[in-house]
Amino acid sequence: MNDMKLVIATRNRQKLNEITAIFQLPQLEIVSAFDYPDLPDVVEDGDTFEENAVKKARVLALATGCWALADDSGLEVDALGGAPGVYSARFAGEEKDDRANNTQLLSKLQDQDNRGARFRCVVALASPSGETRRVEGRCEGTIAESERGDGGFGYDPVFIPEGHTQTFAELEPAEKHAVSHRGKALRAAHEKWGDMLASHPAEWP
């Protein structure tokens, strides 16, 4: 039996590497939006992580005729009332600049004693006809006083996961995946949908 394609709805290579490192199944060929260069970018205009993840997965599944996996994630900071939330990638402007986002965050928390925060990630799976399911992962933690570490991406240099003293950017990738929001969501997705996908379904059973 030929491998079944699972399309990952991202053009972020760092995120793609994280997803493929965790979500692996025998006889499942993982490709991504990079393999479909003519696909338009999906506008992430939902009010929640769930809405954005579901939209991306559904659009890619309908466009390619394949099963599609998408995630939407972000940082919620207690002292900022849950911001930046769904606007995490554009916190400092529409150009989606990680360094600018971190600088903006640290500036807003400069005089704050409460540095509690969490990362949330919703992973959605869409069938070739666009029917979707989703799971969620969370990681509680705190915001560091300054950027630390060279690994990861996004807010990784400023986020210290609960039970650790190092930021995500200072942890080894395997250590990060073990506790991260995306790691938890992808493991939940693997547990919930892995056997089903391995059976090469045309649609949800």
C-alpha atoms as an extended CHARMM CRD file, in Angstrom:
* protein
*
       205  EXT
         1         1  MET       CA              0.0000000000        0.0000000000        0.0000000000  PROA      1               0.0000000000
         2         2  ASN       CA              1.3360000000        3.4460000000       -0.9330000000  PROA      2               0.0000000000
         3         3  ASP       CA              2.0050000000        5.9530000000        1.8130000000  PROA      3               0.0000000000
         4         4  MET       CA             -0.8550000000        8.3130000000        2.5480000000  PROA      4               0.0000000000
         5         5  LYS       CA             -0.0990000000       12.0230000000        2.4540000000  PROA      5               0.0000000000
         6         6  LEU       CA             -0.6800000000       14.2290000000        5.4570000000  PROA      6               0.0000000000
         7         7  VAL       CA             -0.2690000000       17.9150000000        4.6130000000  PROA      7               0.0000000000
         8         8  ILE       CA              0.9850000000       20.1990000000        7.3930000000  PROA      8               0.0000000000
         9         9  ALA       CA             -0.5560000000       23.6480000000        7.0540000000  PROA      9               0.0000000000
        10        10  THR       CA              2.4950000000       25.8180000000        7.6610000000  PROA      10              0.0000000000
        11        11  ARG       CA              5.2310000000       27.6630000000        5.8090000000  PROA      11              0.0000000000
        12        12  ASN       CA              7.2210000000       28.1520000000        9.0030000000  PROA      12              0.0000000000
        13        13  ARG       CA             10.1420000000       25.7200000000        8.7220000000  PROA      13              0.0000000000
        14        14  GLN       CA             10.9330000000       25.8030000000       12.4380000000  PROA      14              0.0000000000
        15        15  LYS       CA              7.3480000000       24.9310000000       13.3050000000  PROA      15              0.0000000000
        16        16  LEU       CA              7.3180000000       22.2390000000       10.5960000000  PROA      16              0.0000000000
        17        17  ASN       CA             10.4510000000       20.6860000000       12.0870000000  PROA      17              0.0000000000
        18        18  GLU       CA              8.8300000000       20.5890000000       15.5360000000  PROA      18              0.0000000000
        19        19  ILE       CA              5.6680000000       18.9830000000       14.1970000000  PROA      19              0.0000000000
        20        20  THR       CA              7.4270000000       16.3300000000       12.1290000000  PROA      20              0.0000000000
        21        21  ALA       CA              9.7270000000       15.4780000000       15.0440000000  PROA      21              0.0000000000
        22        22  ILE       CA              6.7140000000       14.5600000000       17.1780000000  PROA      22              0.0000000000
        23        23  PHE       CA              3.9300000000       13.5010000000       14.8060000000  PROA      23              0.0000000000
        24        24  GLN       CA              5.2400000000       10.4830000000       12.9070000000  PROA      24              0.0000000000
        25        25  LEU       CA              3.3780000000        7.3910000000       11.7250000000  PROA      25              0.0000000000
        26        26  PRO       CA              4.4210000000        4.4120000000        9.5830000000  PROA      26              0.0000000000
        27        27  GLN       CA              3.2410000000        4.6480000000        5.9750000000  PROA      27              0.0000000000
        28        28  LEU       CA              2.3810000000        8.3080000000        6.3970000000  PROA      28              0.0000000000
        29        29  GLU       CA              4.1000000000       10.6980000000        4.0110000000  PROA      29              0.0000000000
        30        30  ILE       CA              4.2810000000       14.0930000000        5.6530000000  PROA      30              0.0000000000
        31        31  VAL       CA              4.3750000000       17.0690000000        3.2960000000  PROA      31              0.0000000000
        32        32  SER       CA              3.6040000000       20.7200000000        3.8910000000  PROA      32              0.0000000000
        33        33  ALA       CA              2.3640000000       23.9260000000        2.3460000000  PROA      33              0.0000000000
        34        34  PHE       CA              5.8980000000       24.2940000000        0.9410000000  PROA      34              0.0000000000
        35        35  ASP       CA              5.0350000000       21.4260000000       -1.4280000000  PROA      35              0.0000000000
        36        36  TYR       CA              2.0120000000       23.3560000000       -2.7460000000  PROA      36              0.0000000000
        37        37  PRO       CA              3.5140000000       26.7270000000       -3.7110000000  PROA      37              0.0000000000
        38        38  ASP       CA              0.3990000000       27.8710000000       -5.5820000000  PROA      38              0.0000000000
        39        39  LEU       CA             -1.7830000000       27.7190000000       -2.4730000000  PROA      39              0.0000000000
        40        40  PRO       CA             -2.7020000000       31.1520000000       -1.1210000000  PROA      40              0.0000000000
        41        41  ASP       CA             -1.8470000000       31.9970000000        2.4700000000  PROA      41              0.0000000000
        42        42  VAL       CA             -4.7650000000       31.4910000000        4.8250000000  PROA      42              0.0000000000
        43        43  VAL       CA             -5.7930000000       34.6740000000        6.6340000000  PROA      43              0.0000000000
        44        44  GLU       CA             -5.8010000000       33.8930000000       10.3580000000  PROA      44              0.0000000000
        45        45  ASP       CA             -8.7020000000       36.1440000000       11.3050000000  PROA      45              0.0000000000
        46        46  GLY       CA            -10.3790000000       33.9690000000       13.9370000000  PROA      46              0.0000000000
        47        47  ASP       CA            -11.0550000000       35.1780000000       17.4600000000  PROA      47              0.0000000000
        48        48  THR       CA             -9.6480000000       31.9810000000       18.9900000000  PROA      48              0.0000000000
        49        49  PHE       CA             -6.7780000000       29.5680000000       18.4130000000  PROA      49              0.0000000000
        50        50  GLU       CA             -9.3730000000       26.8960000000       17.6220000000  PROA      50              0.0000000000
        51        51  GLU       CA            -11.0060000000       28.9490000000       14.8660000000  PROA      51              0.0000000000
        52        52  ASN       CA             -7.6690000000       29.6530000000       13.1940000000  PROA      52              0.0000000000
        53        53  ALA       CA             -6.4300000000       26.0530000000       13.3890000000  PROA      53              0.0000000000
        54        54  VAL       CA             -9.6860000000       24.6560000000       12.0280000000  PROA      54              0.0000000000
        55        55  LYS       CA             -9.7520000000       27.1980000000        9.1900000000  PROA      55              0.0000000000
        56        56  LYS       CA             -6.1820000000       26.4300000000        8.1060000000  PROA      56              0.0000000000
        57        57  ALA       CA             -6.7000000000       22.6660000000        8.1970000000  PROA      57              0.0000000000
        58        58  ARG       CA             -9.9940000000       22.8120000000        6.3090000000  PROA      58              0.0000000000
        59        59  VAL       CA             -8.7400000000       25.1650000000        3.5980000000  PROA      59              0.0000000000
        60        60  LEU       CA             -5.6600000000       23.0450000000        2.9250000000  PROA      60              0.0000000000
        61        61  ALA       CA             -7.6010000000       19.7700000000        2.9320000000  PROA      61              0.0000000000
        62        62  LEU       CA            -10.1520000000       21.0770000000        0.4480000000  PROA      62              0.0000000000
        63        63  ALA       CA             -7.4430000000       22.5850000000       -1.7680000000  PROA      63              0.0000000000
        64        64  THR       CA             -5.2360000000       19.4770000000       -1.8840000000  PROA      64              0.0000000000
        65        65  GLY       CA             -7.7270000000       16.6420000000       -1.4740000000  PROA      65              0.0000000000
        66        66  CYS       CA             -5.5250000000       15.2450000000        1.3080000000  PROA      66              0.0000000000
        67        67  TRP       CA             -5.8100000000       14.9530000000        5.0600000000  PROA      67              0.0000000000
        68        68  ALA       CA             -4.4160000000       18.1620000000        6.5610000000  PROA      68              0.0000000000
        69        69  LEU       CA             -3.0390000000       19.0270000000        9.9930000000  PROA      69              0.0000000000
        70        70  ALA       CA             -2.8420000000       22.6080000000       11.2460000000  PROA      70              0.0000000000
        71        71  ASP       CA             -2.0950000000       24.3060000000       14.5140000000  PROA      71              0.0000000000
        72        72  ASP       CA             -2.5610000000       27.7260000000       15.9660000000  PROA      72              0.0000000000
        73        73  SER       CA             -0.7970000000       28.7240000000       19.1260000000  PROA      73              0.0000000000
        74        74  GLY       CA              0.1340000000       31.7270000000       21.1520000000  PROA      74              0.0000000000
        75        75  LEU       CA              1.1670000000       33.2210000000       24.4380000000  PROA      75              0.0000000000
        76        76  GLU       CA             -1.2680000000       34.4270000000       27.0970000000  PROA      76              0.0000000000
        77        77  VAL       CA              0.2310000000       36.7330000000       29.7370000000  PROA      77              0.0000000000
        78        78  ASP       CA             -1.7170000000       37.2160000000       32.9510000000  PROA      78              0.0000000000
        79        79  ALA       CA             -0.6300000000       40.8130000000       33.6020000000  PROA      79              0.0000000000
        80        80  LEU       CA             -1.7630000000       41.7540000000       30.0850000000  PROA      80              0.0000000000
        81        81  GLY       CA             -5.2280000000       40.2530000000       30.4530000000  PROA      81              0.0000000000
        82        82  GLY       CA             -4.3730000000       37.2570000000       28.2760000000  PROA      82              0.0000000000
        83        83  ALA       CA             -2.6620000000       39.2540000000       25.5150000000  PROA      83              0.0000000000
        84        84  PRO       CA             -1.0900000000       38.8230000000       23.0620000000  PROA      84              0.0000000000
        85        85  GLY       CA             -3.2050000000       35.6650000000       22.5360000000  PROA      85              0.0000000000
        86        86  VAL       CA             -4.2330000000       35.1070000000       18.9210000000  PROA      86              0.0000000000
        87        87  TYR       CA             -2.1950000000       38.1850000000       17.9990000000  PROA      87              0.0000000000
        88        88  SER       CA              1.0450000000       36.6780000000       19.3450000000  PROA      88              0.0000000000
        89        89  ALA       CA              2.7990000000       36.6210000000       15.9580000000  PROA      89              0.0000000000
        90        90  ARG       CA              1.7960000000       40.2360000000       15.2410000000  PROA      90              0.0000000000
        91        91  PHE       CA              2.1660000000       41.6970000000       18.7370000000  PROA      91              0.0000000000
        92        92  ALA       CA              4.6420000000       44.3650000000       17.6260000000  PROA      92              0.0000000000
        93        93  GLY       CA              3.2950000000       44.8320000000       14.0980000000  PROA      93              0.0000000000
        94        94  GLU       CA              2.0190000000       43.0740000000       11.0010000000  PROA      94              0.0000000000
        95        95  GLU       CA              5.5320000000       42.1190000000        9.8360000000  PROA      95              0.0000000000
        96        96  LYS       CA              5.6650000000       39.2620000000       12.3910000000  PROA      96              0.0000000000
        97        97  ASP       CA              9.0980000000       40.0380000000       13.8450000000  PROA      97              0.0000000000
        98        98  ASP       CA             10.0510000000       37.6790000000       16.6980000000  PROA      98              0.0000000000
        99        99  ARG       CA             12.6800000000       39.9830000000       18.1660000000  PROA      99              0.0000000000
       100       100  ALA       CA             10.3270000000       42.9760000000       18.0730000000  PROA      100             0.0000000000
       101       101  ASN       CA              7.5680000000       40.9290000000       19.7080000000  PROA      101             0.0000000000
       102       102  ASN       CA              9.8500000000       39.8900000000       22.5660000000  PROA      102             0.0000000000
       103       103  THR       CA             11.1010000000       43.4370000000       23.0400000000  PROA      103             0.0000000000
       104       104  GLN       CA              7.5280000000       44.7180000000       23.1570000000  PROA      104             0.0000000000
       105       105  LEU       CA              6.5140000000       42.0650000000       25.6840000000  PROA      105             0.0000000000
       106       106  LEU       CA              9.4450000000       42.6910000000       28.0120000000  PROA      106             0.0000000000
       107       107  SER       CA              8.7990000000       46.4210000000       27.8440000000  PROA      107             0.0000000000
       108       108  LYS       CA              5.1530000000       46.0050000000       28.8460000000  PROA      108             0.0000000000
       109       109  LEU       CA              6.1420000000       43.7980000000       31.7960000000  PROA      109             0.0000000000
       110       110  GLN       CA              9.0300000000       45.9750000000       32.9650000000  PROA      110             0.0000000000
       111       111  ASP       CA              7.2810000000       47.1200000000       36.1640000000  PROA      111             0.0000000000
       112       112  GLN       CA              5.1180000000       44.0320000000       36.6820000000  PROA      112             0.0000000000
       113       113  ASP       CA              5.5870000000       41.5920000000       39.5500000000  PROA      113             0.0000000000
       114       114  ASN       CA              3.0950000000       39.1200000000       38.0760000000  PROA      114             0.0000000000
       115       115  ARG       CA              4.9280000000       37.4350000000       35.2190000000  PROA      115             0.0000000000
       116       116  GLY       CA              2.6840000000       34.3700000000       34.9520000000  PROA      116             0.0000000000
       117       117  ALA       CA              1.8840000000       33.1800000000       31.4400000000  PROA      117             0.0000000000
       118       118  ARG       CA              0.9710000000       30.1450000000       29.4110000000  PROA      118             0.0000000000
       119       119  PHE       CA              1.4090000000       28.8850000000       25.8960000000  PROA      119             0.0000000000
       120       120  ARG       CA             -1.6710000000       27.3360000000       24.2700000000  PROA      120             0.0000000000
       121       121  CYS       CA             -1.7890000000       25.2650000000       21.0870000000  PROA      121             0.0000000000
       122       122  VAL       CA             -4.8050000000       23.8970000000       19.2290000000  PROA      122             0.0000000000
       123       123  VAL       CA             -4.1380000000       21.2150000000       16.6110000000  PROA      123             0.0000000000
       124       124  ALA       CA             -6.8450000000       20.5420000000       14.0240000000  PROA      124             0.0000000000
       125       125  LEU       CA             -7.1020000000       17.6470000000       11.5970000000  PROA      125             0.0000000000
       126       126  ALA       CA             -9.2670000000       17.9520000000        8.4800000000  PROA      126             0.0000000000
       127       127  SER       CA            -10.4170000000       15.1720000000        6.1740000000  PROA      127             0.0000000000
       128       128  PRO       CA            -10.2330000000       15.5770000000        2.3660000000  PROA      128             0.0000000000
       129       129  SER       CA            -13.8400000000       16.8350000000        2.4320000000  PROA      129             0.0000000000
       130       130  GLY       CA            -13.0510000000       19.4350000000        5.1140000000  PROA      130             0.0000000000
       131       131  GLU       CA            -14.5560000000       17.7710000000        8.1820000000  PROA      131             0.0000000000
       132       132  THR       CA            -12.4700000000       18.6440000000       11.2450000000  PROA      132             0.0000000000
       133       133  ARG       CA            -11.5370000000       17.5080000000       14.7440000000  PROA      133             0.0000000000
       134       134  ARG       CA             -9.2330000000       19.2680000000       17.2300000000  PROA      134             0.0000000000
       135       135  VAL       CA             -7.2130000000       18.8260000000       20.4090000000  PROA      135             0.0000000000
       136       136  GLU       CA             -5.4250000000       21.3070000000       22.6860000000  PROA      136             0.0000000000
       137       137  GLY       CA             -2.1990000000       21.4700000000       24.6910000000  PROA      137             0.0000000000
       138       138  ARG       CA             -1.1050000000       23.9980000000       27.3220000000  PROA      138             0.0000000000
       139       139  CYS       CA              2.1340000000       24.8640000000       29.0760000000  PROA      139             0.0000000000
       140       140  GLU       CA              2.1220000000       27.0850000000       32.1570000000  PROA      140             0.0000000000
       141       141  GLY       CA              5.1510000000       29.1990000000       33.0130000000  PROA      141             0.0000000000
       142       142  THR       CA              6.5700000000       32.6710000000       33.5780000000  PROA      142             0.0000000000
       143       143  ILE       CA              8.1310000000       35.4200000000       31.4910000000  PROA      143             0.0000000000
       144       144  ALA       CA             11.8710000000       35.9300000000       32.0210000000  PROA      144             0.0000000000
       145       145  GLU       CA             13.3800000000       39.3500000000       32.7460000000  PROA      145             0.0000000000
       146       146  SER       CA             15.3390000000       39.2620000000       29.4740000000  PROA      146             0.0000000000
       147       147  GLU       CA             15.8290000000       37.1030000000       26.3750000000  PROA      147             0.0000000000
       148       148  ARG       CA             17.9120000000       33.9800000000       26.9990000000  PROA      148             0.0000000000
       149       149  GLY       CA             19.0280000000       31.1990000000       24.6900000000  PROA      149             0.0000000000
       150       150  ASP       CA             19.5120000000       30.6760000000       20.9770000000  PROA      150             0.0000000000
       151       151  GLY       CA             17.1380000000       27.7830000000       20.2700000000  PROA      151             0.0000000000
       152       152  GLY       CA             13.5250000000       27.6660000000       19.1860000000  PROA      152             0.0000000000
       153       153  PHE       CA             11.6080000000       30.6110000000       17.7710000000  PROA      153             0.0000000000
       154       154  GLY       CA              8.9190000000       33.1240000000       18.6540000000  PROA      154             0.0000000000
       155       155  TYR       CA              8.6820000000       33.7980000000       22.3840000000  PROA      155             0.0000000000
       156       156  ASP       CA             10.9250000000       30.8500000000       23.3000000000  PROA      156             0.0000000000
       157       157  PRO       CA             13.7650000000       33.1130000000       24.5620000000  PROA      157             0.0000000000
       158       158  VAL       CA             11.5080000000       34.7450000000       27.1790000000  PROA      158             0.0000000000
       159       159  PHE       CA              9.2750000000       31.8680000000       28.3300000000  PROA      159             0.0000000000
       160       160  ILE       CA             10.2900000000       29.6940000000       31.2870000000  PROA      160             0.0000000000
       161       161  PRO       CA              8.0900000000       26.5780000000       31.5230000000  PROA      161             0.0000000000
       162       162  GLU       CA              6.7680000000       25.5900000000       34.9280000000  PROA      162             0.0000000000
       163       163  GLY       CA              9.2170000000       23.4090000000       36.8730000000  PROA      163             0.0000000000
       164       164  HSD       CA             12.2520000000       24.7060000000       34.9550000000  PROA      164             0.0000000000
       165       165  THR       CA             14.7370000000       27.5340000000       35.3330000000  PROA      165             0.0000000000
       166       166  GLN       CA             15.7060000000       27.7010000000       31.6470000000  PROA      166             0.0000000000
       167       167  THR       CA             13.7210000000       29.2990000000       28.8460000000  PROA      167             0.0000000000
       168       168  PHE       CA             12.4070000000       27.2270000000       25.9560000000  PROA      168             0.0000000000
       169       169  ALA       CA             15.2670000000       28.6720000000       23.8820000000  PROA      169             0.0000000000
       170       170  GLU       CA             17.8250000000       27.3080000000       26.3740000000  PROA      170             0.0000000000
       171       171  LEU       CA             16.3640000000       23.7990000000       26.5510000000  PROA      171             0.0000000000
       172       172  GLU       CA             17.4210000000       21.0020000000       24.2300000000  PROA      172             0.0000000000
       173       173  PRO       CA             14.7270000000       20.3320000000       21.5880000000  PROA      173             0.0000000000
       174       174  ALA       CA             13.7370000000       16.9950000000       23.1500000000  PROA      174             0.0000000000
       175       175  GLU       CA             13.3590000000       18.6470000000       26.5690000000  PROA      175             0.0000000000
       176       176  LYS       CA             11.2270000000       21.3980000000       25.0900000000  PROA      176             0.0000000000
       177       177  HSD       CA              9.0050000000       18.9830000000       23.1550000000  PROA      177             0.0000000000
       178       178  ALA       CA              8.3970000000       16.9720000000       26.3360000000  PROA      178             0.0000000000
       179       179  VAL       CA              6.7190000000       19.8970000000       28.1260000000  PROA      179             0.0000000000
       180       180  SER       CA              5.6850000000       22.3580000000       25.4180000000  PROA      180             0.0000000000
       181       181  HSD       CA              2.1430000000       23.2380000000       24.4390000000  PROA      181             0.0000000000
       182       182  ARG       CA              2.7240000000       22.0530000000       20.8790000000  PROA      182             0.0000000000
       183       183  GLY       CA              4.3420000000       18.8300000000       22.0570000000  PROA      183             0.0000000000
       184       184  LYS       CA              1.3720000000       18.0730000000       24.3150000000  PROA      184             0.0000000000
       185       185  ALA       CA             -1.1570000000       18.8700000000       21.5940000000  PROA      185             0.0000000000
       186       186  LEU       CA              0.6580000000       16.7940000000       18.9780000000  PROA      186             0.0000000000
       187       187  ARG       CA              0.9770000000       13.8070000000       21.3010000000  PROA      187             0.0000000000
       188       188  ALA       CA             -2.7430000000       14.0700000000       22.0170000000  PROA      188             0.0000000000
       189       189  ALA       CA             -3.3940000000       14.2240000000       18.2710000000  PROA      189             0.0000000000
       190       190  HSD       CA             -1.1680000000       11.2020000000       17.6730000000  PROA      190             0.0000000000
       191       191  GLU       CA             -2.9700000000        9.2360000000       20.3780000000  PROA      191             0.0000000000
       192       192  LYS       CA             -6.4320000000       10.2390000000       19.1830000000  PROA      192             0.0000000000
       193       193  TRP       CA             -6.0010000000       10.0160000000       15.4140000000  PROA      193             0.0000000000
       194       194  GLY       CA             -2.8380000000        7.9670000000       14.8080000000  PROA      194             0.0000000000
       195       195  ASP       CA             -4.4680000000        4.5640000000       14.4090000000  PROA      195             0.0000000000
       196       196  MET       CA             -7.1760000000        6.0240000000       12.2200000000  PROA      196             0.0000000000
       197       197  LEU       CA             -4.7080000000        7.7350000000        9.8760000000  PROA      197             0.0000000000
       198       198  ALA       CA             -2.5250000000        4.6280000000        9.7450000000  PROA      198             0.0000000000
       199       199  SER       CA             -5.4910000000        2.7540000000        8.2460000000  PROA      199             0.0000000000
       200       200  HSD       CA             -5.5230000000        5.1300000000        5.2440000000  PROA      200             0.0000000000
       201       201  PRO       CA             -9.1420000000        6.2670000000        5.5580000000  PROA      201             0.0000000000
       202       202  ALA       CA            -10.8150000000        8.2490000000        2.7890000000  PROA      202             0.0000000000
       203       203  GLU       CA            -12.9020000000       10.0270000000        5.4160000000  PROA      203             0.0000000000
       204       204  TRP       CA            -13.6220000000        9.8900000000        9.1440000000  PROA      204             0.0000000000
       205       205  PRO       CA            -14.6910000000        6.3760000000       10.1070000000  PROA      205             0.0000000000
